[in-house]
Amino acid sequence: MAQQQTIACPLVYQGQALQCGKQVTMQLKPMPADSGVWFSRVDLSAEPIRAVPSSIIDTTKCVALGNASWRIQTIEHLMAAFHGLGIDNIMVEVDAEEIPMADNSARTFVQLLMDTGLVSQDRPRRVRTLKKPVWVRNEADPRSYLIALPGEELRVTYCFSSDHPATGNQIFQYIHSPENFFKEIASARTIAFEREVEMLRRQGLGLGGTLDTVVLVGEEGYKSELRYADEIVRHKILDILGDLYTVGPFAAEIVAVRSGHRLDMELAHCLQMELS
């Protein structure tokens, strides 16, 4: 059985946030075995919050963790990096309401974590398993759903469906391992449709996005240079890996069709009850 992991020493990263557009300083610190993943606002006098499904307070265009007093949003790409590398115990401290976006994938975070180094801890890593299928569905759009089936490893299959001529339909299957995560998923960036950008910015969202950090889709095609031909569906899997890591390590077969953060977190609540 594999051992739990944390980082070898603290690391600091500064960068712009995707949604609010602010410059943010983030510090990651090692935590003892059996601690889990924690988030803290160092600009406020507030107790840290553990990243578990019950701590998620918003899924509008990103995932926000917090309580009635404070929040930290856009945690999903960093959580995906923790999941991809198998980091069990860590503290995330930020001085604003959002995680810095880096390149809007998990690649920068993975490189920072690997450069800092990972250390094994003196407790085994418990990977929970699923005994029966669970699923969630978007009642407003029955074509959008997520299913989790029992499995001996974590495998995610995502079906991205669109009538846009540039993106079309994309399907990708991911088998979880640090090597596969770094090669197949970590570099995939967030998608944005050009027709939605102005509306999002009026809502105070996407203020830090650029053509380098977002896969922008215009009416006639991509406005950004792609890292993968199917970068959109790979990023959807990246989001699932980040969102579902709120339940910790687990093995299951995940099938996702047209799902997003809200359904991801609904499934996370189901998994929290059913994993053993």
Sequence and secondary structure as in RCSB ss.txt:
>XXXX:A:sequence
MAQQQTIACPLVYQGQALQCGKQVTMQLKPMPADSGVWFSRVDLSAEPIRAVPSSIIDTTKCVALGNASWRIQTI
EHLMAAFHGLGIDNIMVEVDAEEIPMADNSARTFVQLLMDTGLVSQDRPRRVRTLKKPVWVRNEADPRSYLIALP
GEELRVTYCFSSDHPATGNQIFQYIHSPENFFKEIASARTIAFEREVEMLRRQGLGLGGTLDTVVLVGEEGYKSE
LRYADEIVRHKILDILGDLYTVGPFAAEIVAVRSGHRLDMELAHCLQMELS
>XXXX:A:secstr
  EEEEESS EEEEEEBTTT  EEEEEEEE  TT  EEEEETTS    EE SGGGEEE SSS EEE SS EEE  
HHHHHHHHHHT   EEEEESSSB B TTSSSHHHHHHHHHH EEEEEEE   EEBSS EEEE TT TT EEEEE 
 SSEEEEEEE    TTT  EEEEEE  HHHIIIIITT  EEEEHHHHHHHHHTT STT  TTTEEEE SSSBSS 
 SSTTHHHHHHHHHHHHHHGGG SEEEEEEEES  HHHHHHHHHHHHHHB 
